[in-house]
Amino acid sequence: MALPTNITKAVYLDPRVAQYRGNPLIEALPPILTTQDIKKGLMGDVTYDPREAFVDGSKRVHIIARLLDDFFQPLANHIQLETKLSIMIRRGYVGRNLSDGSLNAHMQNGYERLMKGELGVFRFEQAKSTARSLALIGCSGSGKSTTLNRILATYPQALYHEAYNFIQITYLKVDCPHDGSLKNLCIHFFRAIDNLVHTDYEKKYALKRHSIDTLLALMSQIANLHAIGVLVIDEIQHLSRQRSGGVEQMLNFFVTLVNVIGLPVVMVGTPKARPIFETDLRSGRRGAGFGALIWHPMKQQPSTQHPKTGKIQKSEWIAFTDKLWKYQWLQKRDELLSDDIRDCWYELSQGVLDIVVKLFVLAQLRAIATRTERLTSKLMRQVYTDEFKPVHPMLDALRSGDEERIAKYSDLTFPEIDEKLLELSAKIEESMASEQEELEQYGGNEQAERLHNLLVAMDCTSELLVPLIKKAFKQKPGLTVRELIPVVLDWYDQPEKKPDGNSTKTKNKSISPKDWHTLETSDLRFKFTQVDDDASLYDGLKQSGMIFNTEAWLKEAG
């Protein structure tokens, strides 16, 4: 039969684990990944072409914005989560096998529960659950949902087993309803199944006046009917203890899903969800039968040296920021990330992954809009102050280290990122208006415009370039842009003949103090723009190491 595009025909592979062999539900899954395979599979796909730094700013907005969705650097937490999910899915199928009748036993038990209205009823006592649960807790922006989505995407979500005429759902992800009720959580479950395999469970079951126990029994039957590998419940902190009957009833709900229904469950939430699992030691163990992963923001730790090989091992923070730093589309970018900027970056973001990346993206757009064309600590602080006000309370709480404050603000999110991109894009368009007037003099010659932008980035005075570039294309039309650069630079540095025949030298154009921030990084006028208002240029240069510390040298010499 013709399968819907979102359902894949099962192909069976040797799982290379004796306990998994002979189980079609496991053999149809992708091979178990090695650590290197996990890193490769999760790695974001961002292509970098240094030539794109010289396209106009309006295009660079779109290029830089790709980082928000496409950049992903696997960390130790991500690899650990993938391994746990891999085990949970496969172990959950050990007790549910298409070929030996154990899945049918689970379905018969589900039928008995529906008929008798009791969740504890078993028709086949041997149909035991091998499922486990996992609680994943971390503050907003720590990458929980993003990482889960990337891991789950390595599995085909729906598989058709032709020999058994059976559709298997490897994973199902639902968001906890904002009203916090368990009943609506069940409705979200039915709706997600309907959207995936084109059924009508929500209309058939969820919209009727069933009790929570009845809905759970129906979920049990449907979970087995489609052999769901793992159920992921995101935003678990939205569950209302009042609407859901208290912490104990919520815990019983999750325990029933795992121990009675046999469905592996991953519960994802911010620290506000911790009371659900930590009411007491017994409840904590029941709520996280396979353990709990607490994701903290990255720590600012130095690199270490391997005791045996002597090789430098970068800390996660240094490795992550070094990787991200490469993706700059700025014309005066610094190739190496300085300690000063890295420390400032951490102070502002507190290692929250989402904030780290968004701050980097918005800072690049601000650098283009202001024609600074490089990232500096001062620019990052300005972007943080202007654009990140909604998350200042959460980041202030993280800086304080106070657990109660952190839990209070743990689910703040950075809103309206698209609006911020549009606002900065408008500023870039505004700053480009005067430059565009110059480029229009080339009559739409894109190669001439590109050559102009490259030479401006090399600190050539832009108003002197137009006649030289026009002359170059007229006299040497067969040369490429790369070959024309030294030609124009040579003319730029040599005396030129005016149309009236008089010889003159190119005059150096004075730079207004308001434009000093566009000069080269090594220029003292640029460094002056980076000094805080309440500090002197001397202090700034001394702090950056450009002024020799005579006092410290004399102390060492003495």
C-alpha angles and dihedrals in degrees: 000000000000109000125214112257093251094056119079126204110245118252115191124225132177104262089205091225115103095218091054097050118106093026110112092196090062098034090057091058122095116269118280106267129234119225091261091049090051092052091047093046095049098040114116119244108234119154117205124202112177090206089068089071087075099053116102119285097250090062093044089058089066093043094051094043089063088076090070091067107017105043113091126154113190113232132190090267091056094050091048091051093050091052093050092048091048091054094043094053095046096041089049089058094051089081092042113059125166094205103048101042097250092118089052089052090056090050092050089051089051090052091052090052091052093048096047098033092229122120094203096061119118125185092180110038092191092065094097125172120248092180126121134193133225132198115208111193127180140134120271112282096027091117101253099136094036092052093046091051091051092048094046090048088066087069126068102243098215126029128188116215103203097190090056098031086231134141115213122200109206095192140000123197122195132173119232110249116255092233088063099227124144090218092059089046087059090049090053088053093055091045092053091052091050092051092050105043100019098246130140103230094132092058093040100046117001100056092056124087098263125154122243090256092053092047089050090052090050090048087051092055095045093045089057094039088062098027094233109206099204136352115216116199110193129196091025090168088076090072108112116220089205097050093040097051099258136300094294094056091047090052091048089051093055094041089053091051091054107031101032105028092036094226118143109230132198114196115199126192151125124272087275087076094057095091088064089064102029104053087118137337094268093050091045091057092046094048093051105034093163094036139267127269114208110196114203123185115270115281122235098239130159124242117267135212120241106244094222107032097030088224117148112247114202119223116239092255093052094043092047096049093043089055094047093044090066091067098077122133095191125125096222098035120156108236094211123056108233122222089239094059093040091053091047090048091054094044091055099041100031088215094292101151097217092051092044092057097039092049089051092050097046091044090056091051091049089050090055094044092052093041089237088124094193138071120252135171091248092053092048091051091050091051091048092050095046104035108027102054094122092063099039091100093054094046091046088053091051090051090052093054089218107147094205093052091046092052090048093056100026097111099051112128133199103249133201097020088158090056091051090052091050093048093051090043089056090051090050091051089050093051091048094055096087092043090052091058089060093046092051088067088074091066096235096311100152093192091054091048091050091050090049092053092047093052093046088053087054089059097257112152103257097214090060095051103068098072092041094051092046089051091049094053091045097049100033107029094155097062125097123236090258091053093046095055096076090042093056092041090053091052090044092057096043132074111272131212115239118220089258090057097251117134121233139165123239107262120229110242116227115237118228114232089241088064097046090102088068094060126100118291092245093053112108090220090059091048089052089059090055095056116101116249093248095050133074126240088242091057091047094051091045092051091050091052096247093119118064112243100229095176094055091045092051091050091052092045092049 
